[in-house]
Amino acid sequence: MRVTKFEHATLRIDLGGDTLVIDPGSFTSPLDDLSGLVGLVITHEHPDHWTPDHLDRILRDAPGTPVFAPAGVAAAATDHDLTVVEPGDTVTVGRFTLRFFGGDHAIIHSSLPRVQNVGVLINDELYYPGDSYAIPEGVDVGTLAAPLGAPWLKIDEAMDFVLAVAPRRAFGVHDIPLSVIGRDMHRSRLKWATEHNGGEFFELDPGDSLDL
């Protein structure tokens, strides 16, 4: 299984000719070569994780692709037939088994409404929490896509999250809000947290891939 990081929070996972895309949002360039697309996951409704334009473009290029998202996304994308998922759900699409965790977006500020958020575990190997620190209880996470920078993120909480998950591998996502200096600084903190439990941290820039 190969995971490719794109700008900000978008991931592409490829396995045996099947492709899964996660969170194609407003900071991500249009995706191409989606002939093998079997599924799309949107973790929550914020535009940096999905846009109508991205969704329309993807479904135009790969019509009939199932889209899995929490109810808040389905309510915002009424022109499309989405499959609503909740924490505890498991679905299989192509060569991918998806297990969903969490439920709530991390708090940005008390003045802002909370939205639903699901973390997704792919093939019991790659865990992406969306905008949350939801821990997949009872799961031995092989690879963690760990948030690096966001209005809701404190680096000590991000480090504690990585320490709690204790993955064998980790790499940073959700990094557009950071300068290059800030991104590298946060990467070094999550590298320490990953290595603390014997794992390995990878620095992936947009377009870089990791074979799992």
C-alpha positions in Angstrom: 0.0 0.0 0.0 1.4 3.4 -1.0 0.3 6.7 0.5 1.0 10.0 -1.3 0.7 13.3 0.5 -0.7 16.3 -1.4 -1.0 19.9 -0.2 -2.3 20.4 3.3 -4.6 17.5 4.3 -5.1 15.5 1.1 -3.9 11.9 0.9 -4.0 9.4 -1.9 -3.7 5.7 -1.1 -3.0 3.1 -3.8 -3.1 -0.7 -3.6 -3.2 -3.2 -6.4 -4.6 -0.7 -8.9 -7.3 0.7 -6.6 -7.1 4.3 -5.3 -8.6 5.9 -2.3 -8.6 9.7 -1.8 -9.0 11.5 1.5 -9.9 15.2 2.1 -9.4 17.0 -1.2 -9.8 20.6 0.1 -9.4 24.2 -0.9 -5.6 24.3 -0.4 -5.0 21.2 -2.7 -4.4 21.4 -6.4 -6.8 19.4 -8.7 -6.0 15.7 -8.6 -5.4 13.8 -11.8 -5.0 10.1 -12.9 -8.0 8.8 -10.9 -8.9 6.0 -13.2 -8.5 3.5 -10.4 -10.5 5.5 -7.9 -12.8 3.3 -5.7 -13.6 5.6 -2.9 -13.4 9.1 -1.4 -13.4 9.9 2.3 -14.2 13.4 3.6 -13.5 13.7 7.4 -15.6 16.9 8.0 -17.2 19.8 6.4 -14.6 22.6 6.6 -13.5 23.8 3.1 -9.8 23.0 3.6 -10.9 19.3 3.6 -13.4 19.4 0.8 -14.9 21.8 -1.8 -17.8 21.4 -4.1 -15.5 22.0 -7.0 -13.1 19.2 -6.0 -16.0 16.9 -5.5 -17.6 17.7 -8.8 -14.4 17.3 -10.6 -13.5 14.0 -9.1 -17.0 12.5 -9.6 -17.0 13.8 -13.2 -13.7 12.0 -13.8 -14.7 8.9 -11.8 -18.5 8.7 -11.9 -20.2 6.5 -9.4 -17.4 6.6 -6.9 -18.7 6.2 -3.4 -18.1 9.1 -1.0 -18.0 8.5 2.7 -18.5 11.4 5.1 -20.2 12.4 8.3 -23.7 13.9 8.3 -22.5 17.5 8.2 -20.8 17.0 4.9 -23.9 15.2 3.5 -26.0 18.2 4.5 -23.7 20.6 2.7 -23.4 18.4 -0.4 -27.0 17.9 -1.1 -26.5 17.6 -4.9 -24.5 14.4 -4.4 -25.3 10.9 -3.0 -23.0 10.5 -0.1 -22.8 7.6 2.4 -23.0 8.9 5.9 -20.5 7.3 8.3 -20.1 7.5 12.1 -17.6 6.4 14.6 -17.7 2.6 14.9 -18.7 2.0 11.3 -16.7 -0.2 9.0 -17.0 -0.3 5.2 -15.1 -2.1 2.4 -14.5 -0.5 -0.9 -12.2 -2.1 -3.5 -9.2 -3.4 -1.7 -9.7 -1.0 1.2 -11.3 -1.7 4.6 -12.2 1.6 6.3 -12.9 1.9 10.0 -14.1 5.2 11.5 -13.3 6.7 14.8 -13.7 9.9 16.8 -16.9 12.0 16.2 -16.0 15.6 17.0 -13.7 18.2 15.5 -11.1 19.6 17.9 -12.2 22.8 19.6 -11.0 26.0 17.8 -12.8 28.5 20.1 -15.9 28.4 22.3 -17.5 31.0 20.1 -17.5 28.7 17.1 -19.9 25.8 16.5 -18.5 22.3 16.8 -18.7 20.1 13.8 -18.6 16.4 13.3 -15.3 14.8 12.3 -14.4 11.2 11.7 -10.9 9.7 11.8 -10.3 6.8 9.3 -8.2 3.7 9.6 -7.3 2.1 6.3 -6.6 -1.6 6.2 -5.8 -1.6 9.9 -2.5 0.1 8.9 -2.8 3.8 8.1 -4.7 6.1 10.5 -5.7 9.6 9.6 -7.6 11.5 12.4 -8.9 14.4 10.4 -9.1 17.5 12.6 -9.0 15.7 15.9 -6.8 13.9 18.4 -9.2 10.9 18.4 -7.3 7.8 19.4 -8.3 4.5 17.7 -8.6 2.5 20.9 -7.5 -1.1 20.7 -5.6 -0.6 17.4 -1.9 -1.1 16.9 -1.4 1.7 14.4 1.3 1.0 11.9 1.4 4.5 10.2 -0.1 7.7 11.6 -0.8 10.8 9.5 -0.4 13.4 12.3 -1.6 17.0 12.1 1.2 19.6 12.2 -0.5 23.0 12.2 -4.0 24.4 12.6 -6.0 27.1 14.5 -7.0 24.3 16.9 -3.5 22.8 17.3 -1.1 23.2 20.2 2.1 21.4 19.7 2.1 19.8 23.1 -1.3 18.3 22.4 -0.1 17.1 19.0 3.0 15.5 20.6 0.8 13.9 23.3 -1.4 12.5 20.5 1.5 10.9 18.8 2.8 9.5 22.1 -0.6 8.0 22.9 -1.0 6.4 19.5 2.6 5.1 19.4 2.8 4.4 15.7 5.6 2.5 14.1 5.7 5.2 11.4 4.4 8.7 11.2 4.4 11.7 8.9 2.9 15.2 9.1 -0.2 16.5 7.4 -2.4 19.6 7.8 0.6 22.0 7.4 -0.5 24.8 5.1 -0.9 27.3 8.0 2.8 27.0 8.9 5.7 28.8 7.5 8.6 26.6 6.4 10.4 27.3 9.6 7.3 26.6 11.7 6.6 23.4 9.7 10.1 22.1 10.3 10.0 23.0 14.0 6.7 21.1 14.4 8.1 18.2 12.4 11.0 17.9 14.8 8.6 17.8 17.8 6.5 15.0 16.3 9.7 13.2 15.2 10.8 13.2 18.8 7.4 11.9 19.9 7.4 9.2 17.3 10.9 8.0 18.1 10.1 8.1 21.8 8.1 4.8 21.3 10.6 3.3 18.8 8.9 4.6 15.6 10.2 6.4 12.6 9.1 9.8 11.4 9.0 10.7 7.7 9.1 14.2 6.2 6.7 14.2 3.3 6.3 17.2 1.0 3.4 17.5 -1.5 3.9 14.7 -4.1 6.0 12.5 -1.8 5.0 8.9 -1.2 5.6 6.3 1.5 5.3 2.6 0.9 3.6 0.8 3.9 
